[in-house]
Amino acid sequence: MKSIKTLTFLVMMMALLLVLAACGGEETGEESTGTETEANNEAADAENEKPAEATDVKLVLNWFAKAQHGGVYAAQENGLFEENGLNVTIEPGGPQVSSINMVASGNAEFGLAHADQIVVARNEGIELVAVATAMQGSPQAFMFHKGHGIEDFEDLNGRKVYIQPGITYWEYLKTQYDLSGVEELAYTGQHVNFIPDEEAVTQAFLTSEPYFMELEGVDVETKLIADAGYDPYNVVLYVTKDYLEENKETVRAFTKAFVEGWNVYKDSYEDINQIIQEDNPDIELESLKFEAESQADFVYGMDAAEHGVGYMTEERWATLIQQLNDLKLLDEVFDAKDIFTNDYLPE
């Protein structure tokens, strides 16, 4: 009888142990399932947090790489385009490359050009929209020997003036002043005839030619064309009207990086100039430094000092449109709002 009781007790204990083991297994299973669920959720969150694939776009410069493109190269070098979801290819311009034709044909999304070129393009049926400008004014100027300068543009009379035939600002000057006594000679980009003639005058960019004359040991002075009232924005960022309507966020992202790049370039231009030189080995670092320093007020001064880099005004665009119309370069005057906007500039 005692043996039976003992056996019964042992059976009951074994059953209890089996129940406890089963319960323990269920609890372990629940914990495992919970851990797996949490891991799956974390993996899903990580997947969702992956950055979207960058948008590929191309920018065509208005000339070979120079300091006037410093903001673009600063944005590229400092990852600002990448931060804004863009993978940007920079293509240099040059005498055989028209950024406007490339953008209009769809071979590039963004381009750089001067404001008057953008206005004339619209007259030819190419609808472009300017979204930012690198330079608030034009550094185009007349250069003359020191001590042989001009007070007013009519003082050009009686002198040899080396000027590119058909250049827009010269045609404008001839409508504003009597320049009938000027001896016009074709500008070739060389200064071999200008240097020995102390009374000669030549077209120039304030940001480059004076530096080259300094290397030659020639003291020069300049007078800005803007003093005559012709002052288009220079190195303007633009897209086609159709591209803007279909890709507003891409344009906003690019314009933001473009402006931020110029702000970075302001204090790091010597470092960025080395990157520019890699794309244009024919230009010296000292030349790039001179250009960066002499263009600073055009980029960061004037309206940009108050409103930020890239800012443009309707009044300036409207004035330019009217001036080009007066020169018979347009078929009709159109609304400045059709060709520029500040809406994509960063706040």
C-alpha positions as CSV (number, residue, x, y, z in Angstrom):
1,M,0.0,0.0,0.0
2,K,2.8,2.3,0.9
3,S,4.5,1.5,-2.5
4,I,1.4,2.4,-4.3
5,K,1.1,5.8,-2.6
6,T,4.8,6.4,-3.3
7,L,4.3,5.5,-7.0
8,T,1.2,7.7,-7.2
9,F,3.1,10.6,-5.7
10,L,6.0,10.2,-8.2
11,V,3.5,10.1,-11.2
12,M,1.9,13.3,-10.0
13,M,5.2,15.0,-9.6
14,M,6.3,14.1,-13.1
15,A,3.0,15.4,-14.5
16,L,3.5,18.7,-12.6
17,L,7.0,19.0,-14.0
18,L,5.8,18.4,-17.5
19,V,3.1,21.1,-17.1
20,L,5.7,23.6,-15.8
21,A,8.1,22.8,-18.7
22,A,5.3,23.3,-21.2
23,C,4.4,26.7,-19.6
24,G,8.1,27.7,-19.6
25,G,8.3,26.7,-23.3
26,E,5.3,28.9,-24.1
27,E,6.8,31.9,-22.3
28,T,10.1,31.4,-24.1
29,G,8.3,31.2,-27.4
30,E,6.4,34.4,-26.7
31,E,9.6,36.2,-25.8
32,S,11.3,34.9,-29.0
33,T,8.4,36.0,-31.1
34,G,8.4,39.4,-29.6
35,T,12.2,39.8,-30.2
36,E,11.8,38.7,-33.8
37,T,8.9,41.2,-34.3
38,E,11.0,44.1,-32.8
39,A,13.9,43.1,-35.0
40,N,11.7,43.1,-38.1
41,N,10.3,46.5,-37.2
42,E,13.7,47.9,-36.7
43,A,14.8,46.6,-40.1
44,A,11.8,48.1,-41.7
45,D,12.5,51.5,-40.1
46,A,16.1,51.3,-41.3
47,E,14.9,50.6,-44.8
48,N,12.5,53.5,-44.7
49,E,15.3,55.8,-43.4
50,K,17.6,55.1,-46.4
51,P,18.1,58.2,-48.5
52,A,16.2,58.5,-51.7
53,E,18.3,57.9,-54.8
54,A,19.9,61.1,-56.0
55,T,18.6,62.9,-59.0
56,D,21.1,63.2,-61.9
57,V,21.3,66.7,-63.4
58,K,23.9,68.5,-65.6
59,L,24.9,72.1,-65.3
60,V,26.6,73.9,-68.3
61,L,28.9,76.8,-67.4
62,N,28.9,80.0,-69.4
63,W,32.7,79.7,-69.9
64,F,35.7,77.6,-69.0
65,A,35.9,77.1,-65.2
66,K,36.8,80.3,-63.4
67,A,36.3,82.1,-60.1
68,Q,33.0,83.3,-61.4
69,H,31.8,79.7,-61.0
70,G,33.2,79.5,-57.4
71,G,29.9,78.8,-55.8
72,V,29.2,75.9,-58.1
73,Y,32.6,74.2,-57.3
74,A,32.2,75.0,-53.6
75,A,28.8,73.3,-53.6
76,Q,30.2,70.3,-55.3
77,E,33.4,70.0,-53.2
78,N,31.5,70.4,-49.9
79,G,28.7,67.9,-50.7
80,L,26.0,70.5,-50.8
81,F,24.5,69.2,-54.0
82,E,24.5,65.7,-52.5
83,E,22.9,66.9,-49.3
84,N,20.1,68.3,-51.4
85,G,19.5,65.0,-53.2
86,L,21.4,65.8,-56.4
87,N,24.1,64.2,-58.4
88,V,25.5,67.1,-60.5
89,T,27.7,66.9,-63.5
90,I,29.5,70.2,-64.3
91,E,30.3,70.8,-68.0
92,P,32.5,73.7,-68.9
93,G,31.4,76.2,-71.6
94,G,33.7,78.0,-74.1
95,P,33.6,79.7,-77.5
96,Q,32.2,76.6,-79.1
97,V,29.7,75.7,-76.3
98,S,26.3,77.4,-75.9
99,S,24.8,76.6,-72.5
100,I,21.4,78.0,-73.8
101,N,21.4,75.7,-76.8
102,M,22.3,72.7,-74.6
103,V,19.6,73.4,-72.0
104,A,17.0,74.2,-74.7
105,S,17.7,70.9,-76.4
106,G,17.4,68.9,-73.2
107,N,21.0,67.9,-73.1
108,A,21.4,69.7,-69.7
109,E,18.9,70.7,-67.0
110,F,20.7,73.8,-65.7
111,G,22.8,76.5,-67.4
112,L,24.7,79.7,-66.6
113,A,24.5,82.8,-68.9
114,H,24.3,86.6,-68.7
115,A,20.9,88.2,-68.3
116,D,20.9,89.8,-71.7
117,Q,21.6,86.5,-73.4
118,I,18.6,85.0,-71.6
119,V,16.3,87.8,-72.7
120,V,17.4,87.6,-76.4
121,A,16.9,83.8,-76.3
122,R,13.3,84.3,-75.3
123,N,12.8,86.5,-78.3
124,E,14.1,83.6,-80.4
125,G,11.4,81.3,-78.9
126,I,13.5,79.7,-76.2
127,E,11.6,80.2,-72.9
128,L,14.0,80.3,-70.1
129,V,13.5,81.3,-66.4
130,A,16.3,82.7,-64.3
131,V,16.2,81.4,-60.7
132,A,19.3,83.0,-59.2
133,T,22.2,85.2,-60.2
134,A,25.8,84.8,-59.1
135,M,26.7,88.5,-59.8
136,Q,24.5,91.5,-58.9
137,G,26.0,93.5,-61.7
138,S,28.3,93.3,-64.7
139,P,32.1,93.6,-64.4
140,Q,32.4,94.6,-68.0
141,A,34.5,97.7,-68.4
142,F,36.7,99.8,-70.5
143,M,40.4,99.7,-69.6
144,F,42.9,102.4,-70.3
145,H,46.4,103.4,-69.3
146,K,46.7,105.0,-65.9
147,G,46.6,108.8,-66.2
148,H,44.9,108.6,-69.6
149,G,41.4,107.8,-68.4
150,I,38.0,109.1,-69.3
151,E,35.5,111.0,-67.1
152,D,32.6,110.4,-69.5
153,F,32.0,108.0,-72.3
154,E,32.1,110.8,-74.9
155,D,35.7,111.2,-74.0
156,L,36.3,108.0,-76.0
157,N,36.1,110.2,-79.1
158,G,39.4,110.8,-80.8
159,R,40.8,107.5,-79.5
160,K,41.3,103.9,-80.7
161,V,38.8,101.6,-79.0
162,Y,39.3,97.9,-79.2
163,I,35.8,96.4,-79.1
164,Q,34.1,93.2,-80.1
165,P,31.9,93.9,-83.1
166,G,28.2,93.8,-82.3
167,I,28.7,93.5,-78.5
168,T,25.4,94.6,-77.0
169,Y,26.7,97.2,-74.5
170,W,28.6,99.0,-77.3
171,E,25.5,99.3,-79.4
172,Y,23.7,100.6,-76.3
173,L,26.5,103.2,-75.6
174,K,26.2,104.5,-79.2
175,T,22.5,105.2,-78.7
176,Q,23.2,107.1,-75.5
177,Y,26.3,109.1,-76.5
178,D,27.8,110.7,-79.6
179,L,30.7,108.3,-80.3
180,S,31.1,109.2,-84.0
181,G,34.7,110.3,-83.4
182,V,35.8,106.9,-82.1
183,E,38.1,104.8,-84.2
184,E,36.7,101.3,-83.7
185,L,39.1,98.4,-83.9
186,A,38.2,94.7,-83.5
187,Y,38.9,93.3,-80.1
188,T,40.8,89.9,-80.4
189,G,41.4,89.1,-76.8
190,Q,45.0,90.1,-77.2
191,H,46.5,93.4,-75.9
192,V,49.7,93.7,-78.0
193,N,48.4,96.8,-79.7
194,F,46.8,98.3,-76.7
195,I,49.9,98.1,-74.5
196,P,52.3,100.5,-76.4
197,D,49.5,103.0,-77.2
198,E,48.9,105.1,-74.1
199,E,45.8,106.7,-75.6
200,A,44.2,103.4,-76.6
201,V,41.1,102.0,-74.8
202,T,40.0,98.3,-74.8
203,Q,37.1,96.4,-73.5
204,A,37.9,94.3,-70.5
205,F,36.5,92.5,-67.5
206,L,37.3,94.2,-64.2
207,T,37.9,90.8,-62.7
208,S,40.7,89.6,-65.1
209,E,42.4,92.0,-67.6
210,P,43.8,94.4,-65.0
211,Y,45.6,91.4,-63.5
212,F,47.2,90.4,-66.8
213,M,48.3,94.0,-67.4
214,E,49.9,94.0,-63.9
215,L,51.9,91.0,-64.9
216,E,53.1,92.9,-68.0
217,G,54.1,95.8,-65.8
218,V,51.4,98.1,-67.3
219,D,49.5,100.4,-64.9
220,V,45.8,100.6,-65.9
221,E,42.5,102.0,-64.8
222,T,39.0,101.0,-65.6
223,K,35.5,102.4,-66.1
224,L,32.5,100.2,-65.7
225,I,30.0,100.0,-68.5
226,A,27.3,100.0,-65.8
227,D,28.1,103.7,-65.2
228,A,26.2,104.3,-68.5
229,G,23.1,102.5,-67.1
230,Y,23.5,99.2,-68.9
231,D,24.0,96.6,-66.1
232,P,22.6,93.1,-66.7
233,Y,23.0,90.4,-64.1
234,N,26.0,88.2,-64.8
235,V,26.4,84.4,-64.4
236,V,22.7,83.8,-64.0
237,L,21.4,80.3,-63.1
238,Y,18.4,79.3,-65.3
239,V,16.3,76.4,-66.5
240,T,13.6,76.1,-69.2
241,K,10.1,77.1,-68.4
242,D,8.9,73.5,-69.1
243,Y,11.5,71.9,-66.8
244,L,10.7,74.3,-64.0
245,E,7.0,73.5,-64.2
246,E,7.7,69.7,-64.1
247,N,10.6,69.6,-61.6
248,K,10.0,72.4,-59.0
249,E,11.6,70.5,-56.1
250,T,14.7,69.7,-58.1
251,V,15.0,73.3,-59.1
252,R,14.5,74.4,-55.5
253,A,17.2,71.9,-54.3
254,F,19.7,73.0,-56.9
255,T,19.2,76.7,-56.3
256,K,19.6,76.2,-52.5
257,A,22.9,74.4,-53.0
258,F,24.0,77.0,-55.6
259,V,23.4,79.8,-53.1
260,E,24.9,77.9,-50.2
261,G,28.0,77.2,-52.3
262,W,28.6,80.9,-52.9
263,N,28.3,81.6,-49.2
264,V,30.9,78.9,-48.6
265,Y,33.2,80.2,-51.3
266,K,33.3,83.7,-49.7
267,D,35.7,82.5,-47.0
268,S,37.3,79.5,-48.7
269,Y,37.9,80.7,-52.2
270,E,41.6,79.9,-52.2
271,D,40.9,76.2,-51.4
272,I,38.1,76.0,-53.9
273,N,40.2,77.7,-56.6
274,Q,42.5,74.7,-56.5
275,I,39.5,72.5,-57.5
276,I,38.6,75.0,-60.2
277,Q,42.1,74.8,-61.6
278,E,41.8,71.0,-61.9
279,D,39.0,71.6,-64.4
280,N,40.9,74.5,-66.1
281,P,44.7,73.9,-65.8
282,D,45.4,76.8,-68.2
283,I,44.5,79.3,-65.5
284,E,46.9,80.2,-62.7
285,L,45.9,80.3,-59.0
286,E,47.0,83.9,-58.7
287,S,44.7,84.8,-61.5
288,L,41.8,83.0,-59.8
289,K,42.6,84.8,-56.5
290,F,42.5,88.2,-58.3
291,E,39.2,87.3,-59.9
292,A,37.7,86.0,-56.6
293,E,38.7,89.1,-54.7
294,S,37.7,91.6,-57.4
295,Q,34.3,90.0,-58.0
296,A,33.4,89.9,-54.3
297,D,31.3,93.1,-54.3
298,F,29.4,91.9,-57.4
299,V,28.5,88.6,-55.7
300,Y,28.0,89.6,-52.0
301,G,27.4,93.4,-52.2
302,M,24.6,95.5,-53.8
303,D,21.2,93.9,-53.3
304,A,22.8,90.7,-52.1
305,A,24.1,92.5,-49.0
306,E,20.5,92.9,-47.9
307,H,18.6,90.0,-49.5
308,G,21.3,87.3,-49.9
309,V,23.2,85.8,-52.8
310,G,21.2,85.2,-55.9
311,Y,18.5,87.8,-55.4
312,M,17.1,89.7,-58.4
313,T,14.6,92.5,-58.9
314,E,11.8,92.9,-61.3
315,E,12.9,96.5,-62.0
316,R,16.3,95.4,-63.2
317,W,14.9,92.8,-65.5
318,A,12.2,95.2,-66.8
319,T,14.9,97.8,-67.5
320,L,17.1,95.4,-69.4
321,I,14.1,94.2,-71.5
322,Q,13.3,97.7,-72.5
323,Q,16.9,98.5,-73.3
324,L,17.2,95.5,-75.6
325,N,13.9,96.4,-77.2
326,D,15.1,99.9,-77.9
327,L,18.2,98.4,-79.6
328,K,15.8,96.5,-81.9
329,L,17.0,93.2,-80.5
330,L,13.4,92.2,-79.4
331,D,10.2,91.9,-81.3
332,E,8.3,93.2,-78.4
333,V,8.5,94.1,-74.7
334,F,7.3,91.3,-72.4
335,D,6.7,91.1,-68.6
336,A,9.8,90.6,-66.5
337,K,8.0,88.1,-64.4
338,D,7.9,85.8,-67.4
339,I,11.7,85.4,-67.3
340,F,12.8,85.4,-63.6
341,T,11.7,84.4,-60.2
342,N,13.1,84.6,-56.6
343,D,10.7,81.9,-55.4
344,Y,13.3,79.1,-55.4
345,L,16.0,81.0,-53.4
346,P,16.5,79.7,-49.9
347,E,14.9,81.8,-47.2
